[in-house]
Structure formats: structure tokens, C-alpha cells
Amino acid sequence: MSEKRSTELSAEQNGVDPRVTTPNVGNKVTVVLGAQWGDEGKGKVVDLLAQDADIVCRCQGGNNAGHTVVVDSVEYDFHLLPSGIINPKATNFIGNGVVIHLPGLFEEAEKNLQKGKVFDFHQAVDGVQEQQRQQQAGKKLGTTKKGIGPVYSSKAARNGLRICDLMSDFQEFSKRFKVLAAQYTSMYPTLEIDIEGELEKLKVYVEKIKPMVRDGVQFMYEALHGPPKKILVEGANAALLDIDFGTYPFVTSSNCTVGGVCTGLGLPPRNVGKVYGVVKAYTTRVGVGAFPSEQNNEIGDLLQARGKEVGVTTGRKRRCGWLDLVLVKYAQMLNGFTAIAVTKLDILDVLPEIKVGVAYKVDDVVIPHFPANQEVLQKVEVQYHTLPGWNSDTSTARTFQELPENAQKYIRFIEDRLEVPVKWIGVGKSRESMIQLF
């Protein structure tokens, strides 16, 4: 037997097919995701990483999301545009998983594309649906009324319209648009839709967006398999708002965990590299739904006031409470964070003691997992660990060593409980206020 044949047999005996070659994986994307209910300050982390990125991508959600970035005392609010738009050298890419309200996109671009489509009537339907929920069940979901739920519903029902449809044949697009509008008016008799008016507006947008549209799969493949590139993906919303894994039904309509990166951009899982989770040093939530660590007291009021906790998109006050590591650990299980950023640590500067949720009890029994059922989550009793505060200003700190000892201990406690390293600590609004640990 030849030496070559012996080697092949040996490889086969070890479970290796000698015909299989190691594929060229290509470039990997770096992902930034929210680890709570949104509003964690993802924009600040994205802004740091986007400064030398070649491509910055959005993969899901719509203009129901809001990222605030402060650069040289100028505050930028982004809803559809990727935060990398501030970097003139970066290409900004909105993937197929994103739903787009074209008037909103151009309005946002003027103030401070590529497949899903939100129409004005989707936003109107969103408002009617919320009104019906209030009348029928006595409570709303607390949507942003940006039309996100209705347009993702159209997508799932397979009667939605995409950017590629708008670019292809406007006559055929118009027919399908009218059918979709008719379906909504039959479902919601109070809904008024100016069909011809909307179509006229969309016809104008065709020429505006044509130079921006690319085949998303081809674009991403070339970016991944061409010369070395730094590719950044910014998630919208957050883990506990994920349509599958969030606090259903009080969630968004897309997958805002790491799986949404692959389906929302058309890239293989092997091209996902580092995944960074963003965690606020306390917890906030906009709208209704269970919130185990919420503080309906002076602590909650203090966090809301000091943190200026008002939604970027909705203008609604955010509900506030202690950091809940049970739900952050759940987000880590879903996303496999490489490292995390802890933001808005400075908001805790004035507290004599700080509580952190570390376990849930139901009927006096500690439960080993985050409850999927909303009714169960409503009745959990949070078990807290109390740490001493630091009663001093952290906003001028620029290194970990410059933080007060008890603030350092707070960060290390988070790391130990999550078993994930903290890479950044936010102590203010500006780009310079992000302390990098490694």
C-alpha cells in the first residue's frame, strides 16, 4: 500500500474526509447588540467602533429604533440611518431585514437602502390597532406607532412590498400596493388611505433611491470575501424585545438577537466575529409589559431624572429600576457576548447603596431560568444583592483606575455574575466619556 493511501485511510479512520478542504471564511463582522429592553446606549459603542470601520450595517427593525451619538458637543439622533454615517470614509448599508419608511429616511438624512418597505398606511394601521386593543382588552402593547408591526405582518403574510419591487416595474408595484391597501381598509373601516397620493410620492422616491440600491446578498458577499475590511453591524432594539425570545407579546416585530444579523444581511453564521452586548448600569423600559426590577418610588424617579430617561423615538418617559442580571444573563445565553459595555455608570454616583437583581423567586422557590410566560414574569420576586455606592463624581474618569473603588467593585461584580468581561464603561454622553478597559 502506498504511503499516500495509508495517510488517507488514517484520516478517514479519524473521521476526516480527505476531500474536504478548509473554506476561506473571509472577513468577519463585529456586532453590537442591546442586552436589556433597548435604550442601553448602543449608539455610543457603535460610534467608537465606527470611527475606523469600512462598512456599518443595520440588519433589522425600522425607524422605531433610536440611537443618540454625541460628537464634539453635537448630538445626532439616528432612527433608520446607521450610526456610522458620521464617518465620511464608511459605507453605510441598510440590509433586507430592515423595514423602511422612505419619507422618514430622507427626512432623517436631511436633518442631521435596500429591501423592506413601510408605507404611510402601515403607520395609520398601527395607530388603529392600538386603539382597538385599548377598547377590546383594556390595554395597549405600547408600540411606537411607526408602522413596524403591520409591515412585518405583511412580510409574514407574503403580501408585503420590497424595495426591489419598487425598483422593478412601477405599474405592477402599483397594482400590488392597491391590493394591500384594500385589504387594510376592509379590515379597519375607519382607516383612510390616499392611495393615489402615496403612489405619486413613491414614484418620486424611485429616482432618488435608485443610485443607493444594491443586491444585498452580492454586496455582503463581496465585502466579506474581498480585501480585508472592518465590518460593523449595529443592532436595533434589544434582546428582551426580540419577537421570539423577548417578553412576548410586549416586544418588537423583528429578531434583535444575533440570529437576526444573518437573516437580516444575508451572511453565513461563520462570518459573525465578535459580539458585544450593551448593558445600562441600571434597567429601563419604554411602554408596558413586565419589569421585575422596576422602582416605582424615589429611586426610580431619581434614575429617570438624572439619566434623562426619555425615548429618542417616542418622547415617552422610560420606566426605571435596578440592574437585573437575570435578564442580562438570559441575553448572554442567546447572543454569546464576547464582551460587554456598561453605560451610564455616572447616573448612580449619588446613591449610598446600589441593588442588583441576581435571582427570581416564584412562590418562594428560586427558578433556574428566565420565564417565557408574561404572567409568570409579572409575579416573580427579585432577589437582590446590595453593594455600597461611591458617592462621588465619575464623569471625569478616563481610565478604570480613576474610578472610585466601589464603582470598580460594581463593574467586577457584573463581570463575575455574567462570566463576561467588561470592555467599555460609559460615564457621560460624549465620545470621550467611554472608558476602554482592554
C-alpha positions in Angstrom: 0.0 0.0 0.0 1.4 3.4 -0.9 2.3 5.9 1.7 -0.4 8.3 0.3 -3.2 5.7 0.5 -2.1 4.9 4.1 -2.4 8.6 5.0 -5.9 8.8 3.5 -7.1 5.7 5.4 -5.7 7.1 8.6 -7.5 10.3 8.0 -10.8 8.5 7.3 -10.3 6.4 10.3 -10.1 9.6 12.4 -13.4 10.8 11.0 -11.8 13.3 8.5 -12.7 13.2 4.8 -9.5 14.0 2.9 -11.5 15.5 0.1 -12.8 18.3 2.3 -10.8 21.5 2.3 -10.9 24.3 4.8 -13.0 27.0 3.2 -11.9 30.6 3.1 -14.2 32.2 5.7 -13.3 35.8 4.6 -13.8 38.9 6.7 -15.9 38.7 9.9 -18.4 41.2 11.1 -18.4 42.8 14.6 -21.8 43.0 16.1 -23.2 45.4 18.8 -26.5 44.4 20.4 -28.7 45.6 23.2 -28.8 43.3 26.3 -31.9 44.6 28.0 -35.1 46.4 26.7 -33.3 48.8 24.4 -32.0 52.4 25.2 -28.8 51.0 26.6 -26.6 53.4 24.7 -25.7 51.1 21.7 -25.0 54.2 19.6 -22.1 55.2 21.7 -20.4 51.8 21.3 -21.2 51.7 17.6 -19.7 55.3 17.3 -16.4 54.2 18.9 -16.1 51.2 16.6 -17.4 53.0 13.5 -14.5 55.5 13.6 -12.3 53.2 11.7 -14.9 50.9 10.1 -15.2 50.4 6.4 -18.8 49.3 6.4 -21.5 49.9 9.0 -24.8 47.9 8.7 -28.3 47.8 10.0 -29.9 44.4 9.9 -33.4 44.6 11.4 -36.1 46.9 12.8 -37.1 50.3 11.4 -37.5 53.8 12.5 -39.0 52.6 15.7 -35.3 52.5 17.0 -33.3 55.5 18.1 -29.6 55.9 18.6 -28.1 59.1 20.1 -24.4 59.9 19.4 -22.7 63.0 20.8 -19.5 64.1 18.9 -17.8 67.4 19.7 -20.9 68.5 21.7 -23.1 68.0 18.7 -26.0 65.5 19.4 -27.1 63.2 16.5 -30.3 61.2 16.6 -30.5 58.2 14.2 -33.6 56.1 13.5 -33.0 54.4 10.2 -29.5 55.6 9.2 -26.7 53.5 10.6 -24.6 55.5 13.2 -21.6 55.1 11.0 -22.9 57.9 8.8 -20.8 60.3 10.9 -17.7 58.6 9.5 -17.2 60.0 5.9 -15.0 57.1 5.0 -17.5 54.4 5.9 -20.1 52.8 3.6 -23.4 52.6 5.4 -25.6 49.6 4.4 -29.3 49.0 5.3 -30.0 45.3 4.9 -33.0 43.3 3.8 -34.1 42.7 7.4 -34.9 46.4 7.9 -38.3 47.9 7.1 -38.0 51.4 5.6 -40.4 54.4 5.7 -38.9 56.3 2.7 -40.2 59.8 3.8 -38.7 59.2 7.2 -35.4 58.1 5.7 -35.0 61.2 3.6 -36.2 63.5 6.4 -33.6 62.0 8.7 -30.9 62.3 6.1 -31.8 66.0 5.6 -31.8 66.7 9.3 -28.6 65.6 10.7 -31.5 51.2 1.1 -32.5 48.2 0.3 -35.5 45.8 0.6 -38.4 46.1 3.3 -41.0 48.9 2.8 -43.1 50.8 5.4 -46.0 52.9 3.9 -47.9 55.8 5.4 -50.9 53.5 5.8 -48.8 51.0 7.8 -48.3 53.7 10.4 -52.0 54.6 10.3 -52.9 50.9 10.8 -50.5 50.8 13.8 -52.5 53.6 15.5 -55.9 52.0 14.7 -54.7 48.6 16.1 -53.5 50.2 19.4 -56.9 51.9 19.7 -58.7 48.6 19.2 -56.5 46.9 21.8 -57.4 49.5 24.3 -61.1 49.2 23.6 -61.2 45.4 23.4 -58.7 44.3 26.1 -58.3 47.4 28.1 -54.6 47.8 27.4 -52.2 48.6 24.6 -49.0 46.9 23.5 -47.2 50.3 23.7 -46.0 50.4 20.1 -44.2 53.4 18.7 -46.9 53.7 16.0 -44.3 53.8 13.3 -46.0 51.0 11.4 -43.4 48.4 12.2 -45.7 45.6 13.4 -48.1 46.0 10.4 -45.3 45.9 7.8 -43.6 42.9 9.4 -47.1 41.3 9.4 -47.3 42.0 5.7 -43.9 40.4 5.2 -45.0 37.2 7.1 -48.3 37.1 5.2 -46.3 37.3 2.0 -48.2 40.3 0.6 -45.6 42.9 1.6 -43.8 45.1 -0.9 -40.0 45.4 -1.1 -37.5 47.9 -2.5 -36.7 45.5 -5.3 -40.4 45.6 -6.3 -40.4 49.4 -6.3 -37.3 49.4 -8.5 -38.6 46.8 -11.0 -41.9 47.7 -12.5 -43.9 50.6 -11.1 -47.1 49.6 -12.8 -47.0 46.1 -11.3 -45.9 47.6 -7.9 -48.9 50.0 -8.0 -51.3 47.1 -8.6 -50.0 45.2 -5.6 -49.9 48.3 -3.5 -53.6 48.9 -4.2 -54.5 45.3 -3.3 -52.6 45.6 0.0 -54.3 48.9 0.8 -57.7 47.4 0.0 -57.0 44.6 2.4 -56.3 47.0 5.2 -59.3 49.2 4.6 -61.5 46.1 4.7 -60.0 45.1 8.0 -60.2 48.6 9.5 -63.2 50.5 8.2 -62.1 53.8 9.9 -58.8 53.7 8.1 -58.4 56.4 5.4 -55.8 55.9 2.7 -54.9 58.3 -0.1 -53.8 55.6 -2.5 -53.0 57.8 -5.5 -51.3 60.4 -3.3 -49.0 57.8 -1.8 -48.2 56.2 -5.1 -47.3 59.7 -6.5 -44.9 60.2 -3.6 -43.3 56.8 -4.1 -42.8 57.4 -7.8 -40.7 60.4 -6.9 -38.6 58.4 -4.5 -37.8 55.8 -7.2 -35.3 58.1 -8.8 -33.9 59.3 -5.5 -33.1 55.9 -4.1 -32.0 54.2 -7.4 -28.3 55.1 -7.0 -28.3 53.7 -3.5 -29.9 50.3 -4.1 -27.7 47.2 -4.4 -28.4 43.5 -4.3 -27.8 42.9 -0.6 -26.5 39.3 -0.8 -24.0 40.1 -3.5 -22.9 43.3 -1.7 -22.2 41.5 1.6 -20.5 38.5 -0.2 -18.1 40.8 -1.9 -17.5 42.8 1.3 -16.8 39.5 3.2 -14.6 37.9 0.5 -12.8 40.9 -0.9 -9.8 42.7 0.6 -9.6 42.9 4.5 -12.4 45.2 5.8 -13.7 46.2 9.2 -17.5 45.5 9.0 -19.7 46.6 11.9 -23.3 45.6 12.5 -25.4 47.7 14.8 -28.5 46.0 16.3 -31.7 48.0 16.9 -34.0 47.4 19.9 -32.6 44.7 22.3 -32.7 41.0 23.4 -35.8 41.3 25.6 -37.7 42.9 22.7 -36.9 40.1 20.3 -40.0 38.7 18.6 -39.1 35.1 19.5 -37.1 35.4 22.7 -38.3 38.7 24.3 -41.1 39.4 26.8 -43.8 38.5 24.3 -46.3 40.0 23.4 -44.7 43.3 24.5 -41.9 43.0 22.0 -40.8 44.4 18.6 -41.6 42.6 15.4 -38.0 41.5 14.4 -35.2 39.4 15.6 -32.9 41.7 17.5 -30.7 38.9 18.8 -27.6 37.7 17.0 -29.6 35.4 14.6 -31.1 38.5 13.0 -27.7 39.5 11.8 -27.5 36.5 9.4 -31.1 36.7 8.2 -31.2 40.5 8.0 -28.0 40.8 6.0 -27.7 37.5 4.1 -24.5 36.3 5.6 -23.4 32.9 7.0 -23.0 32.4 10.7 -19.3 31.6 10.3 -18.8 35.3 9.3 -20.0 36.5 12.6 -17.0 37.5 14.7 -17.0 39.5 17.9 -20.4 40.1 19.5 -20.6 43.0 22.0 -23.6 43.4 24.4 -24.5 46.8 25.7 -25.9 47.0 29.3 -27.1 50.1 31.1 -25.8 50.3 34.7 -29.4 50.1 35.8 -32.6 49.0 33.8 -35.1 51.0 31.8 -38.1 50.1 29.7 -40.4 52.2 27.5 -44.1 51.3 27.3 -46.0 48.5 29.0 -45.0 44.9 29.9 -43.4 43.1 32.9 -40.5 44.8 34.5 -39.4 42.8 37.6 -36.8 45.3 39.0 -38.8 48.4 38.3 -38.7 51.0 41.1 -42.0 52.9 41.4 -40.5 55.2 44.1 -38.0 57.9 44.7 -35.2 55.6 43.3 -37.0 55.2 40.0 -37.7 59.0 39.9 -34.0 59.8 40.6 -32.8 57.4 37.9 -35.3 58.8 35.4 -34.3 62.5 36.2 -30.6 62.0 36.4 -30.5 59.7 33.4 -32.8 62.0 31.3 -34.7 58.8 30.5 -36.9 59.9 27.7 -37.3 57.8 24.5 -35.4 59.1 21.5 -38.1 57.9 19.1 -41.3 58.3 21.1 -40.5 61.1 23.6 -42.1 58.9 26.3 -40.6 58.7 29.8 -38.8 55.4 30.4 -39.6 53.3 33.4 -36.6 52.8 35.6 -35.3 50.2 38.1 -32.2 48.4 39.4 -29.9 46.5 37.2 -31.3 43.0 36.6 -28.6 40.5 35.9 -31.1 37.6 35.5 -32.3 39.1 32.2 -28.8 40.2 31.1 -27.6 36.6 31.7 -30.5 35.4 29.6 -29.4 37.9 26.8 -25.9 36.4 27.1 -27.3 32.9 26.7 -29.0 34.0 23.5 -26.2 36.0 22.0 -22.9 34.6 23.3 -21.4 38.1 24.0 -17.6 38.3 23.5 -17.6 41.3 25.9 -20.0 43.9 27.2 -20.2 47.7 27.6 -21.7 49.1 30.8 -23.2 52.5 30.1 -24.4 55.4 32.2 -22.5 54.4 35.3 -22.3 58.1 36.3 -26.1 58.2 36.9 -25.5 56.0 40.0 -22.9 58.4 41.5 -25.3 59.9 44.2 -26.7 56.6 45.6 -25.5 55.5 49.0 -26.2 51.8 48.1 -27.0 50.0 44.9 -29.0 46.9 44.4 -28.5 44.3 41.7 -31.1 41.6 40.8 -29.4 38.2 40.9 -32.3 35.7 41.0 -36.0 35.3 40.6 -38.4 33.5 43.0 -41.9 32.3 42.2 -43.9 31.0 45.2 -40.8 31.3 47.4 -38.8 29.0 45.1 -35.9 30.2 43.0 -36.5 29.5 39.3 -33.5 28.4 37.2 -34.4 30.3 34.1 -35.9 33.5 32.7 -39.7 32.9 32.4 -41.1 32.8 28.9 -44.6 33.4 30.0 -45.6 37.0 30.7 -48.0 36.2 33.5 -45.2 34.3 35.4 -42.8 37.1 34.8 -45.3 39.6 36.3 -45.3 37.7 39.6 -41.6 36.9 40.1 -39.9 38.3 43.2 -36.5 39.6 42.5 -33.7 38.6 44.8 -31.2 41.5 45.2 -27.5 41.7 46.2 -26.7 45.1 47.8 -23.5 46.9 47.1 -22.1 50.1 48.6 -22.3 53.2 46.5 -19.4 55.5 45.9 -20.9 59.0 46.4 -18.5 60.7 44.1 -18.4 62.0 40.5 -17.2 59.5 37.9 -17.9 61.7 34.9 -14.3 62.9 34.6 -12.7 59.4 34.9 -10.9 58.3 31.7 -9.4 55.0 33.0 -10.7 52.2 35.1 -8.2 53.1 37.9 -9.6 56.6 38.1 -13.0 55.2 39.1 -13.8 55.1 42.8 -13.1 51.8 44.4 -16.8 50.9 45.0 -17.5 51.7 41.3 -14.7 49.3 40.3 -16.2 46.7 42.6 -19.6 47.2 40.9 -18.1 46.6 37.5 -16.3 43.5 38.7 -19.4 42.1 40.3 -21.2 42.4 37.0 -18.4 40.6 35.3 -18.3 37.8 37.9 -22.0 37.1 37.7 -22.2 37.2 33.9 -18.8 35.5 33.3 -18.2 38.0 30.5 -15.5 40.7 30.6 -16.5 44.4 30.6 -14.7 46.1 27.7 -16.1 49.7 28.0 -17.7 51.8 30.8 -19.7 54.9 29.9 -19.6 57.8 32.4 -21.1 60.5 30.2 -22.8 61.4 26.9 -19.7 62.3 24.8 -17.4 60.0 22.8 -14.6 60.8 25.2 -16.6 59.5 28.2 -16.3 55.9 27.2 -13.6 54.2 29.2 -11.9 51.3 27.4 -10.5 48.5 29.6 -8.8 46.4 27.0 
